[in-house]
Amino acid sequence: MVRLGSCQARIIALERLRSHQAIGTAAFKQFNIFKVPDVLRKLNEKAYEPEMLAIGPYHHGKEQLLGFEEHKTRYLKKLLERTSIPLSDYVMAMRALEERARKCYGGSISLNRDEFVQMMLLDARDMILLENQLPFFVIWKLFIMTDMPSDSRNESFLLMILRFFNGILPGKGCRRDIVYQVDVYPIHEIKHLVHLIHENWLPSPAGVDAYRNNATNTSYWSFIGSATEIQEAGIHFRKVEVLKDDSLFDIKFENGVMKMPSLEIGDATETIFQNFIAYEQCSQDLNPKHVIDYVEFLNCLIKSSKDAELLRRRGIIENLLGDDEVIATLLNKLSDRLVHGDAQFYVMPLVSTPNSKVSTLFKQVQAPRILKKRVNGKRE
């Protein structure tokens, strides 16, 4: 029996998964604050579960989170101290949004009307877990009721959010030069905080154009060698600083050098990536799915601790976990059940470069070697 390498076997399994529509059905289009699919949750349930604070109805009332409820009341009192608006007005505002807010969540919400309104009023704080979200229009309504100055408050509010998360994201994150502008992307079209952050944690415009120009239905993932193999083929890795219009996702191949921004991997990295991966996989119309493609690209590069060490020595990986083997395991875990986009964001510009070392390595060296190993029944 022919044994496929782990990377190729995952791809085949995931294509079957996609064909059976295990992830992403028409029901997803009716709401936008998703429950993480079981196929992802089983990999690491803790990555999607709040540890201290429940926001929204999915985790509301869980015993291990009740200790923080009194703090929510304190924060609400602090909010009321900043404005002359009475609490009753806030309650009425939330009641007016209740029906619309309920439609943002998938499945049955057991909270009655009063409980749901109270939940919206007390839980309006920013978090990055996909299931731990409030509709953005709820957060925005509470913000505009605080008597903040009207001049440019839309942009200032969004900048406050993005600046906060810019310090949490692994690597250079939210590009403030493309923060939502009301005349470009109306604030009422922002679904929730994860959506806002994702839409501002993007490759550069040039990177997005490269993706669109190289779109293909052909899968090239199995042709990518590890970082060690690529270096042995004469291709070098170099850390690059993130410029004004760039982000973590701007990976370039120029003159035999693969240029990559630095990625900091620490305790929160797995949780952050897993929640953005879940968001992209649940958002059927989202394209490109650049977080998924980035994680899978890294997983193909880092197949062992030796690969992780190479990229760490080049400054491309900042390992705060201490062990290079942990990095390889983490990336393998993150990409275990990914459903790839129709075009591979990072692979296509590399393999489609005419007469390049990358093209030669991927198409002339990797493919025959992989085919030979499959025929011989060996692992990659």
N, C-alpha and C positions, 0 to 999 in steps of 0.2 A: 504493500500500500504506500502510495506517495505521501510523504509528510511535508506539509507546507510550513514555511517559517512563520513565526508568531505574528509578524506584521501583516503578511499576505493572508494568513488564516483569519485574522481579525477583519480585514477588508471584506473577504467573502461572506463572513458571518453577518457583518453589518449591512451588506447589500441585501441579504435575505431578510434581515430585520426591517430594512426600509421598505422592501416590496410587500411585506405583510402589514405595513403601516403601524408597527408597534409604537413608534414615536411619531407624533404629529398626525392628528386627524382633523376633520373639518370642525370638530368641536372646539379646537384650540382658537379658531378665528373668532369665536363669540366672546372671548375674554382675553385679557392681556397680562394678568398676574397669575402665573402658572403654578401648578403643583408639579414638582420635579417628578418625571417619570420613574417608575420603579426600577427600570433597567439601569438608570444612572444612580438612583438612591442606594441600591444594593452595594455599590462600589465603596461608598463611604458616607453613611447616613449622617454622621456628625457634621459633615461639610455643609449640610443644608439646614441644620437645626440650630436655632439661636441658643446661646449658652446663658444669657442673662436677661434679655429683653425680647418680649413678643411684640411684634408690630403687625397689625392686621389680624384677620380672623383665623388663619390657618393654625397658629400655635397659641391662640388666646386661651387662657385658663389652665395651661399645663402647670402641674404642681411645681416642677423644678424652676419655673419662671415667675412664680407668684411673689417672690421676695422683692422684685424690682417694682411692683405695682405702686407701692407707696411713694417711690421716687417720681413716678409719672405725675402723681397728684401735686407734688412739690414743684415740678417743672411747669405744670399748668398754672399754678399760683404765681410763679415768676412771670409767666407770659401775661397774665391779667394785670400784673403790676405795671407793665409797660404801656398799657392802654387804658382809656376811659370806658371802653366797651364792656358792659356787664357780661357775666358768664352766660346768662340766658340768651343773649344774642348769638354767642358762639354755638350754643346748643341748637338754636333755631337754624343757623347756617348749616350745621351738620345734618339736621333732619331734612333739609331741602336737597341735600346731596346723597341721601341714603340709598334711594332706589338706583341711581346711576352708579354709585360705588359698588353695590352688591353685584351688578352685572360684570364688574371687572374681574371677579374671582370665579374659578372653575369649581363645579361641584356644589353640594348643598351647604349653606352656612347656617349653623344651628342657633346663632344668636338672635334674640328677638329684637324689635326695633329699638327699644331703649338701650339694650346692651350694645347693639351695633353702633349707635350714635355715640355712646360713651367711649367705645373702643376707638373710633375715629378721632375723637377729641383728645384722648390721652396718649395715643400712639404716634403722633405726628413728629417723629424724629427719623433721621436718616440712617439707613443701614444698607448693607450691600448683599444680603442674602435674598435670593430670588423669591422665596416664599414669605419673606418678612417685609412686605411692601404695603404701602397705602397708595391709592390712586394719586397721581401728582396733583390733580385738581383739588383734592382735599388739603394737601400741604400748602398749595398756592393760596387757597381761600383763607386759611389761618394766617398766612403771612400778610396778606393785604389788609387783614382786619387789625393789624397791630399798629396802625397809624404811622407807618414808615413814610418818609418823604417820597413823593410820587415820581420825581425826576430819575429816570434810568433805573428804577427799582427792579424791573424785570431782570435786567442784565446783572445788577449787583447781587440779587438773590441767587441766580444761577452760578455766578462766579464764586460766591461763598461756598456753595455745595461742591463745585468742582475743585476749588482750592483745597478743601478738606480732604476729598478723596485722592487728590494728587499726591498727598503724603502717605497714602495707604497702599496704592496700587504698586505692584512689583515692577519697577522700572519707570522710566519717564512716562507719565500718564496723560492726563487730560490736557489737550492743547488749547490754551486759553484764547488764542487768536481766532478760533472757530467756534467759540461759545455761541449757543443759540442766540440769534437776534430775532426780535418779534416779527420784523418784516420779511425774514428769510424762512423761519420755521416757527410758526405761532406757538406760544407757550401752552396753549390748550391741547396741542398735539403730543406733548410729552406724556407718556403713559405712567411712568413711575421712576424712581431714582436709578434703578438698574438700567433702564432704557436711556435716561439722560446721560449717565456716565458712559455707557457703551457707545452712544452716538458721538461722544467727544473723546473717546479713547480709540482713535482711528489711525490707520496709516496716513501718510501725507497724500495730498491730491495726486501727486505723480505716482505714488504706489497704487492708489485705487485705479488710475488710468492704465497702469501696467496690467493689473488684474483683468480689467475689461477687455483690453486688447489681446490678451493671451487666453481668453476663456476657451475651455475645451471640455468635452465629456470623457476624455481619456484619462485614466488614472495612472499617475507616475509615482505614487508613493513607494511602491515596491522597488523602484530603481535607485533610491537614494542610499548611498553608502553612509557609514558612520563617520563621525568627525575624524577619527584616526585614519580610516581608509581614504577619505577625501584628501587629507593632508599628505598621505603617502603617495597620492597621485599627482602631487605637485601644486595643490591648491591651498592657499594660506588663509587663516582666519585672523581678523583684526577687529578689535573693539573700536567703535566710532561714537563720538559724542552726539547726543540728540540735538539737532538744530531747531530753529524756531518752528518750521513747518513739518518737522518729523516727529516720530514717536517710537516707542519700543518696537513697533511692528515694521519699521522701515529697514528691511534687510536688502542689501545690494550686492551684486557680483560684478566686479570691475577689474579688468586686467589680471585675472588669475587670483584675485583676493575676494573672499567672502567677508563683507563688512556688516557687523551686527552690533546694535546697541546693547548695553549691559543689562542683564536681568538679575535682579536681587531675589534670591530664593530663601525665604524664612518660614516662620511658623504659620503665617496666614496665607502664604502663596497658594497652597492647594485649595483652600476654601474659596479664595477669590476667583481662581481660574475655573473651578468646578461650577460655580454659580453663573459665571458668564457663558460657559459652555452649555449649561442647561438652558439658559435664556436663548442662545443661538439655535439650539436644536428644537426648542419649542416654537420658535418664531419661523414658521415655514416660508414666509415671503422675504425673509431677511437675506440680503446678498450684497457683498461677500460676507461669509462667516469667518472673519479674519482671526478671531481668537482660537477657534477650532483648528484652523489651518496652521496657525503659529505653534500651538501645542503639539500637533502631530509632526510638524517639521522638526521641532526640537527633539521629539521622541525618536525620530529616525536618525538624527545626528548623534544622540546620546544613547547608545545601546549598552554601555558598560561604564564602570567607574573610571576606566582609562579615558574614555571620551569626555566624561565630565571633568576630569582633571585637566585635559588639554584645553577645554574652553575656559575653565577657571584660570589657568595660567595665562591665557590670552586676555583675561579681564572681561570676557563675555558673560560668564556666570559669576555672580557674587554669592558664594555659598555660606549662608548664615547658619546652616544646619550642621556643619562640621565634617560631614562624611560624604565623599564623592559618590559612594555606592547608593546612599540615600537619594541623591539627586536622580540617578538613573531609575531607581525604583519608583520615585514619585512621578516622573514623566511617563513611565510606562503605565502607571495606574491611571493617570489623568486621561490618557489616550485609549484606554482599554476598550471603551464602547462608543467611540466617536462615530458619528455618521458624517462623512466628508461632504463638502460642498461639491457642486458639479465641476468646479475648476479649482485647482490647488493654488492658492494665492501666492505662496512662496516658491513652489516648485516650478511653475510654468516659466517665469522669467529666467530661471537657471537652465532648464533643459532645452529651452527654445532659442538660446543664444547661439547663433550660427558659428560653427568652427571653434567653439570655446572649449577649454579644458573640462568645464562642467558637463557640457554636452557630450564630449567624448567619453568621460568617465561614466556618466549615467546610461548612455545609450549603447556604447560599444563594449564597456567593461562589465558594468553591473548586471545588465540584462542577461548576457550569455552565462555569466557565473551563477546567477540565481537560477536560471533554467537548468543548468547542469546539476545543481544541488537538488533541485526538485526531482529530476529524473532519477538521481541516485538515491533518493529517499533520505537526504540529509537535511539537517536544520540549517537555516541561515545563520 
